[in-house]
Amino acid sequence: MKKILYLFLLTISVFVASCHENNEEIGSSLEEGYTDIEIHSDSSLHYSAESDSLYSTLVNYAVNRAQYHMLGDIKIPKFGEIKSDYLTELRYIAAFDTTLVKSGMLDSMAITIKFLVNQTTGDDRAPMQVAAYQMNKTLSSISGEMVYTNLNPDDFCDYKIKLGEKVFTSTPTNVTADTVTVILPISRNGLTSKEWAEDFFKLYKSFTQYPSDKELVDYLPGIYITHNYGGGAIIRVYTTSVDIYHRSYVYNVYGNVAEVDGVKKEIKKTTSIFVSTNEVESVNHMSVEWADEVTTIADASKPILTTPLGYNARITLPVDDIIKKFKSSVDKPGVMGLLNSVTLKLPVYFTANNEYEITPPPYLLLMRADGNIYVDNKLKHVTPDIFFYDKMLPDKTNFFLATYSSSLRTYDFGNIQAYITNIIKNDPNNGEADAYAVDSQMILVPVGVSTDAEGTITAVYPYLQAPKFAQIDTKNIDIRFVYSTKTY
């Protein structure tokens, strides 16, 4: 049995119509006529060598919900070696004005990769050679199956069709720039880069209406971007596109092609024809070999969190004890109970500054490691992989999100009371029959999030875009329970 924290949650739950998350309002809804009202606040932590409630679990893969693409190879002392490249389908976005662009004005075709300078881990001056290959089928062609980061590119990529390669560094040529742009000229099937551009333009003009992605998927099913030389850095790619460089006429103020002394005026222009976006399938192909310093901590049953991939933490919540406590508290004549709040905070040990600036993951997702949830009046089986694949979001009932506070060195999940009350009400995993074993096994997963302009979370995905590390301080986990009992 591993040495870990066992969380004895003292709680009382619903049997009344409402509950309050604001502790200042505790008891405000209690009606006159009650002879005895008690408000209880309890904070209990019990460390037990015999318990198995918090430990590390190794996961060497993640489902393909990449918001960013990682590229490179880096070995970090006392952390590990990370290798990553990526495969992506493409979305068609081309729009040529064929009045201004004519055959013969196409110059070349290239893949453009963009990444931010301050999101490079490692030596930004280290040279790296990037290579692009054409995929021979799409990631989505294996319908109904999940694609993971440990996929084999050989299953999707035709190595006979190398589109191009180029050496670059992640240091910008312009010292004031915050973005590095790598332009990789490409060619294929005996066509030069210019001839390929002309070939696509010919195809474009053949369309009678704007083509769909499906109509062009055979023309370019996708691309595999990898590195075949150099190392020492991992870059976070935020844009990958296929562009055509060409000349173009311009319109004058009257809407006609502009001329100067009878010569049509031309400008140089770039038109993106394919792009990797969140709407298409893509995956980071990754591997990590952890250093002994990391595996030793995990093997000692100390809960750690690492990214990309690696270690999640499992936590056992004693749901059975919670339910029993509830029943024993209210199964008395004239007593009712109300759970006001159950808050959970997980502190982490301080990590000294290091040259690679490895900090704790920015967000943690708390959910069942496996099992059913009750949503929209029906049962749904959910694991972390299904959560990401189905693009689910935190609901503060089955899934909870915590942001890392660097000043407090803590993940604060806020009020998780709804998790317990939902189990009592719906019992999605037949909990009374098995002492709520399924509902007790929780997992902590490092994640990234996307938000809209109002700050509403629109996406949650596995955090794969940078090396991160945190060790949970099990002896100082803060759980606070506030509940009310009422005797009448």
BAKOL-561842 format. One record per residue (C-alpha): residue number from 1; residue in three letters; x, y, z. Coordinates in steps of 0.05 Angstrom, whole numbers, always signed. Layout:
<pts>
NUM; ALA; X; Y; Z
...
</pts>
This chain:
<pts>
1; MET; +0; +0; +0
2; LYS; +28; +67; -20
3; LYS; +42; +123; +30
4; ILE; -8; +176; +15
5; LEU; -59; +224; +41
6; TYR; -128; +198; +60
7; LEU; -180; +253; +61
8; PHE; -234; +244; +114
9; LEU; -287; +293; +92
10; LEU; -337; +310; +147
11; THR; -400; +329; +110
12; ILE; -475; +334; +110
13; SER; -516; +342; +47
14; VAL; -579; +359; +11
15; PHE; -649; +339; +36
16; VAL; -667; +412; +32
17; ALA; -680; +452; -29
18; SER; -620; +499; -30
19; CYS; -548; +505; -8
20; HIS; -502; +566; -2
21; GLU; -433; +574; -30
22; ASN; -423; +641; +4
23; ASN; -403; +627; +76
24; GLU; -427; +696; +97
25; GLU; -498; +673; +81
26; ILE; -495; +609; +121
27; GLY; -560; +600; +159
28; SER; -594; +660; +126
29; SER; -648; +616; +96
30; LEU; -666; +580; +160
31; GLU; -737; +593; +180
32; GLU; -763; +616; +246
33; GLY; -787; +562; +293
34; TYR; -725; +520; +296
35; THR; -704; +507; +367
36; ASP; -632; +488; +352
37; ILE; -588; +511; +294
38; GLU; -515; +494; +291
39; ILE; -464; +516; +240
40; HIS; -402; +472; +237
41; SER; -335; +487; +205
42; ASP; -286; +429; +200
43; SER; -216; +421; +171
44; SER; -189; +350; +175
45; LEU; -127; +320; +145
46; HIS; -102; +250; +163
47; TYR; -38; +222; +136
48; SER; -37; +146; +138
49; ALA; +18; +100; +115
50; GLU; -35; +47; +102
51; SER; -79; +90; +58
52; ASP; -76; +93; -17
53; SER; -107; +160; -31
54; LEU; -55; +202; -68
55; TYR; -1; +177; -114
56; SER; +30; +186; -183
57; THR; +7; +149; -244
58; LEU; +48; +146; -308
59; VAL; +14; +160; -375
60; ASN; +59; +159; -436
61; TYR; +7; +184; -485
62; ALA; -49; +234; -492
63; VAL; -109; +239; -538
64; ASN; -102; +283; -600
65; ARG; -131; +349; -576
66; ALA; -71; +393; -592
67; GLN; -82; +468; -590
68; TYR; -9; +480; -603
69; HIS; +43; +439; -640
70; MET; +110; +423; -608
71; LEU; +173; +413; -648
72; GLY; +243; +397; -625
73; ASP; +287; +354; -580
74; ILE; +313; +376; -513
75; LYS; +348; +342; -455
76; ILE; +336; +377; -389
77; PRO; +381; +358; -330
78; LYS; +343; +324; -272
79; PHE; +279; +326; -314
80; GLY; +285; +284; -377
81; GLU; +291; +284; -452
82; ILE; +231; +307; -494
83; LYS; +222; +296; -568
84; SER; +163; +322; -608
85; ASP; +139; +332; -679
86; TYR; +69; +335; -706
87; LEU; +19; +312; -759
88; THR; -38; +355; -781
89; GLU; -95; +356; -830
90; LEU; -108; +421; -867
91; ARG; -166; +467; -878
92; TYR; -176; +498; -947
93; ILE; -178; +575; -944
94; ALA; -152; +599; -1012
95; ALA; -185; +658; -1047
96; PHE; -152; +684; -1110
97; ASP; -179; +742; -1150
98; THR; -168; +714; -1220
99; THR; -176; +783; -1250
100; LEU; -113; +805; -1214
101; VAL; -75; +739; -1213
102; LYS; -59; +703; -1278
103; SER; -22; +640; -1296
104; GLY; +52; +656; -1301
105; MET; +49; +701; -1240
106; LEU; +58; +644; -1190
107; ASP; +127; +642; -1159
108; SER; +130; +585; -1108
109; MET; +95; +544; -1056
110; ALA; +119; +540; -984
111; ILE; +100; +516; -914
112; THR; +101; +572; -863
113; ILE; +112; +557; -790
114; LYS; +105; +611; -737
115; PHE; +122; +609; -663
116; LEU; +132; +659; -607
117; VAL; +203; +674; -582
118; ASN; +184; +673; -508
119; GLN; +152; +605; -515
120; THR; +216; +568; -534
121; THR; +245; +521; -482
122; GLY; +320; +512; -486
123; ASP; +374; +544; -529
124; ASP; +340; +590; -580
125; ARG; +406; +595; -618
126; ALA; +413; +521; -630
127; PRO; +405; +503; -704
128; MET; +349; +455; -722
129; GLN; +332; +425; -790
130; VAL; +257; +418; -801
131; ALA; +230; +370; -853
132; ALA; +160; +364; -882
133; TYR; +128; +301; -911
134; GLN; +61; +291; -944
135; MET; +11; +247; -907
136; ASN; -21; +193; -949
137; LYS; -85; +191; -908
138; THR; -118; +235; -856
139; LEU; -119; +226; -781
140; SER; -195; +225; -784
141; SER; -195; +168; -833
142; ILE; -194; +119; -775
143; SER; -265; +139; -757
144; GLY; -288; +126; -687
145; GLU; -217; +113; -660
146; MET; -176; +160; -618
147; VAL; -107; +180; -642
148; TYR; -55; +188; -588
149; THR; +12; +222; -581
150; ASN; +47; +155; -585
151; LEU; +21; +141; -655
152; ASN; +69; +116; -709
153; PRO; +78; +168; -765
154; ASP; +94; +110; -812
155; ASP; +20; +93; -811
156; PHE; +1; +161; -840
157; CYS; +61; +187; -876
158; ASP; +92; +172; -944
159; TYR; +167; +183; -934
160; LYS; +177; +179; -1009
161; ILE; +143; +247; -1014
162; LYS; +189; +294; -977
163; LEU; +162; +363; -990
164; GLY; +223; +401; -966
165; GLU; +271; +416; -909
166; LYS; +306; +476; -879
167; VAL; +355; +495; -824
168; PHE; +333; +550; -776
169; THR; +342; +576; -705
170; SER; +288; +603; -659
171; THR; +324; +669; -653
172; PRO; +287; +723; -693
173; THR; +326; +759; -747
174; ASN; +293; +823; -724
175; VAL; +314; +836; -651
176; THR; +248; +872; -637
177; ALA; +204; +815; -664
178; ASP; +167; +769; -617
179; THR; +151; +719; -672
180; VAL; +197; +674; -712
181; THR; +173; +655; -782
182; VAL; +203; +595; -817
183; ILE; +188; +592; -892
184; LEU; +200; +523; -921
185; PRO; +196; +520; -998
186; ILE; +164; +454; -1019
187; SER; +158; +412; -1082
188; ARG; +131; +343; -1099
189; ASN; +118; +290; -1153
190; GLY; +172; +318; -1199
191; LEU; +142; +388; -1196
192; THR; +186; +446; -1175
193; SER; +159; +493; -1123
194; LYS; +138; +541; -1178
195; GLU; +106; +486; -1219
196; TRP; +67; +461; -1159
197; ALA; +40; +531; -1147
198; GLU; +19; +535; -1220
199; ASP; -13; +466; -1215
200; PHE; -55; +487; -1155
201; PHE; -76; +552; -1188
202; LYS; -99; +513; -1249
203; LEU; -141; +469; -1203
204; TYR; -168; +530; -1167
205; LYS; -193; +561; -1233
206; SER; -228; +496; -1251
207; PHE; -276; +502; -1192
208; THR; -345; +530; -1210
209; GLN; -357; +547; -1137
210; TYR; -317; +551; -1073
211; PRO; -293; +480; -1059
212; SER; -301; +444; -993
213; ASP; -246; +414; -950
214; LYS; -269; +345; -972
215; GLU; -261; +362; -1045
216; LEU; -188; +379; -1033
217; VAL; -169; +326; -982
218; ASP; -140; +280; -1036
219; TYR; -98; +337; -1064
220; LEU; -62; +345; -997
221; PRO; -88; +299; -941
222; GLY; -42; +330; -890
223; ILE; +30; +343; -871
224; TYR; +80; +314; -822
225; ILE; +129; +365; -794
226; THR; +190; +335; -760
227; HIS; +263; +351; -747
228; ASN; +321; +310; -773
229; TYR; +380; +351; -748
230; GLY; +398; +390; -686
231; GLY; +368; +395; -617
232; GLY; +371; +432; -552
233; ALA; +304; +467; -557
234; ILE; +229; +456; -561
235; ILE; +187; +507; -597
236; ARG; +112; +518; -591
237; VAL; +83; +527; -660
238; TYR; +18; +567; -664
239; THR; +10; +572; -740
240; THR; +24; +522; -796
241; SER; +0; +540; -865
242; VAL; +14; +524; -939
243; ASP; +23; +588; -978
244; ILE; +33; +609; -1050
245; TYR; +79; +667; -1065
246; HIS; +59; +704; -1128
247; ARG; +52; +771; -1163
248; SER; -14; +806; -1170
249; TYR; -43; +865; -1207
250; VAL; -80; +918; -1165
251; TYR; -144; +956; -1174
252; ASN; -146; +1031; -1182
253; VAL; -199; +1076; -1149
254; TYR; -247; +1061; -1207
255; GLY; -245; +986; -1196
256; ASN; -202; +973; -1258
257; VAL; -132; +943; -1261
258; ALA; -84; +999; -1246
259; GLU; -34; +1020; -1300
260; VAL; +26; +1065; -1300
261; ASP; +47; +1090; -1370
262; GLY; +7; +1034; -1401
263; VAL; +40; +980; -1358
264; LYS; -3; +942; -1309
265; LYS; +19; +954; -1238
266; GLU; +42; +892; -1200
267; ILE; +56; +877; -1127
268; LYS; +84; +816; -1091
269; LYS; +33; +778; -1051
270; THR; +25; +715; -1008
271; THR; -39; +675; -1009
272; SER; -51; +621; -957
273; ILE; -86; +561; -988
274; PHE; -85; +510; -931
275; VAL; -79; +520; -856
276; SER; -79; +477; -793
277; THR; -135; +501; -747
278; ASN; -172; +476; -686
279; GLU; -227; +451; -732
280; VAL; -183; +397; -764
281; GLU; -150; +337; -733
282; SER; -78; +344; -711
283; VAL; -33; +310; -661
284; ASN; +34; +320; -628
285; HIS; +76; +258; -637
286; MET; +115; +258; -571
287; SER; +161; +216; -528
288; VAL; +192; +231; -460
289; GLU; +247; +194; -423
290; TRP; +245; +216; -351
291; ALA; +308; +228; -310
292; ASP; +321; +185; -249
293; GLU; +308; +245; -205
294; VAL; +235; +246; -229
295; THR; +221; +171; -229
296; THR; +251; +163; -160
297; ILE; +201; +212; -131
298; ALA; +143; +178; -166
299; ASP; +166; +108; -146
300; ALA; +168; +131; -74
301; SER; +92; +142; -79
302; LYS; +99; +217; -76
303; PRO; +48; +250; -121
304; ILE; +78; +290; -178
305; LEU; +52; +324; -241
306; THR; +94; +328; -304
307; THR; +83; +354; -374
308; PRO; +85; +340; -431
309; LEU; +57; +271; -417
310; GLY; +85; +233; -358
311; TYR; +55; +235; -289
312; ASN; -15; +252; -266
313; ALA; -37; +245; -194
314; ARG; -93; +200; -168
315; ILE; -132; +219; -106
316; THR; -181; +175; -68
317; LEU; -239; +213; -38
318; PRO; -274; +172; +16
319; VAL; -343; +180; -14
320; ASP; -369; +121; +25
321; ASP; -349; +154; +90
322; ILE; -382; +218; +67
323; ILE; -448; +183; +54
324; LYS; -446; +145; +119
325; LYS; -431; +208; +157
326; PHE; -490; +242; +123
327; LYS; -538; +186; +141
328; SER; -515; +182; +214
329; SER; -521; +258; +221
330; VAL; -592; +265; +195
331; ASP; -622; +198; +213
332; LYS; -648; +226; +278
333; PRO; -718; +251; +296
334; GLY; -727; +324; +281
335; VAL; -658; +336; +248
336; MET; -644; +363; +179
337; GLY; -577; +377; +147
338; LEU; -549; +427; +97
339; LEU; -481; +425; +65
340; ASN; -457; +496; +55
341; SER; -389; +485; +24
342; VAL; -331; +436; +15
343; THR; -268; +470; -10
344; LEU; -205; +436; -34
345; LYS; -136; +467; -41
346; LEU; -74; +428; -62
347; PRO; -7; +461; -44
348; VAL; +57; +442; -81
349; TYR; +129; +442; -57
350; PHE; +172; +501; -77
351; THR; +212; +489; -140
352; ALA; +278; +528; -142
353; ASN; +291; +571; -202
354; ASN; +325; +534; -258
355; GLU; +354; +553; -325
356; TYR; +295; +522; -363
357; GLU; +243; +558; -320
358; ILE; +204; +494; -306
359; THR; +144; +514; -264
360; PRO; +80; +477; -243
361; PRO; +27; +466; -296
362; PRO; -19; +526; -304
363; TYR; -84; +487; -293
364; LEU; -107; +422; -263
365; LEU; -169; +383; -281
366; LEU; -202; +341; -226
367; MET; -249; +286; -247
368; ARG; -264; +211; -239
369; ALA; -209; +167; -265
370; ASP; -263; +125; -297
371; GLY; -338; +114; -291
372; ASN; -406; +143; -306
373; ILE; -431; +213; -297
374; TYR; -503; +236; -295
375; VAL; -515; +291; -345
376; ASP; -576; +314; -384
377; ASN; -619; +262; -347
378; LYS; -578; +204; -373
379; LEU; -515; +165; -356
380; LYS; -451; +176; -396
381; HIS; -387; +137; -389
382; VAL; -327; +184; -383
383; THR; -252; +176; -376
384; PRO; -200; +231; -383
385; ASP; -189; +209; -455
386; ILE; -264; +213; -471
387; PHE; -267; +280; -436
388; PHE; -215; +309; -484
389; TYR; -238; +272; -546
390; ASP; -310; +296; -536
391; LYS; -286; +366; -521
392; MET; -322; +368; -455
393; LEU; -316; +427; -406
394; PRO; -313; +435; -330
395; ASP; -384; +435; -302
396; LYS; -369; +444; -227
397; THR; -407; +380; -214
398; ASN; -367; +324; -247
399; PHE; -306; +363; -272
400; PHE; -269; +417; -234
401; LEU; -214; +464; -256
402; ALA; -161; +497; -212
403; THR; -112; +551; -232
404; TYR; -42; +550; -203
405; SER; -25; +609; -158
406; SER; +49; +623; -161
407; SER; +44; +669; -101
408; LEU; +9; +617; -57
409; ARG; +39; +556; -93
410; THR; -30; +525; -91
411; TYR; -84; +496; -136
412; ASP; -152; +519; -110
413; PHE; -212; +478; -134
414; GLY; -262; +520; -97
415; ASN; -327; +488; -74
416; ILE; -333; +415; -95
417; GLN; -396; +403; -54
418; ALA; -438; +392; -117
419; TYR; -397; +329; -132
420; ILE; -422; +295; -69
421; THR; -494; +319; -73
422; ASN; -499; +296; -146
423; ILE; -476; +226; -126
424; ILE; -526; +223; -69
425; LYS; -582; +244; -115
426; ASN; -566; +204; -178
427; ASP; -517; +149; -157
428; PRO; -488; +141; -228
429; ASN; -441; +83; -211
430; ASN; -485; +40; -165
431; GLY; -444; +66; -108
432; GLU; -480; +36; -49
433; ALA; -466; -33; -76
434; ASP; -390; -24; -80
435; ALA; -378; +28; -26
436; TYR; -374; +83; -79
437; ALA; -307; +56; -104
438; VAL; -315; +85; -174
439; ASP; -337; +153; -149
440; SER; -279; +157; -101
441; GLN; -223; +147; -151
442; MET; -204; +215; -178
443; ILE; -149; +239; -223
444; LEU; -111; +305; -229
445; VAL; -91; +321; -300
446; PRO; -49; +381; -323
447; VAL; -89; +419; -376
448; GLY; -90; +481; -418
449; VAL; -151; +523; -431
450; SER; -178; +570; -484
451; THR; -227; +626; -469
452; ASP; -269; +675; -508
453; ALA; -268; +751; -503
454; GLU; -311; +749; -440
455; GLY; -265; +699; -406
456; THR; -312; +640; -413
457; ILE; -275; +574; -421
458; THR; -286; +547; -492
459; ALA; -237; +489; -492
460; VAL; -197; +445; -444
461; TYR; -141; +402; -472
462; PRO; -81; +361; -447
463; TYR; -23; +408; -431
464; LEU; +31; +387; -479
465; GLN; +63; +453; -498
466; ALA; +120; +459; -448
467; PRO; +158; +420; -395
468; LYS; +125; +430; -326
469; PHE; +134; +397; -258
470; ALA; +100; +399; -190
471; GLN; +101; +356; -128
472; ILE; +39; +359; -85
473; ASP; +51; +375; -11
474; THR; +6; +320; +16
475; LYS; +12; +339; +90
476; ASN; -15; +409; +79
477; ILE; -74; +397; +34
478; ASP; -129; +444; +57
479; ILE; -201; +417; +59
480; ARG; -252; +459; +95
481; PHE; -324; +438; +107
482; VAL; -380; +483; +128
483; TYR; -448; +451; +142
484; SER; -510; +464; +183
485; THR; -554; +419; +225
486; LYS; -623; +440; +246
487; THR; -664; +411; +301
488; TYR; -738; +429; +306
</pts>
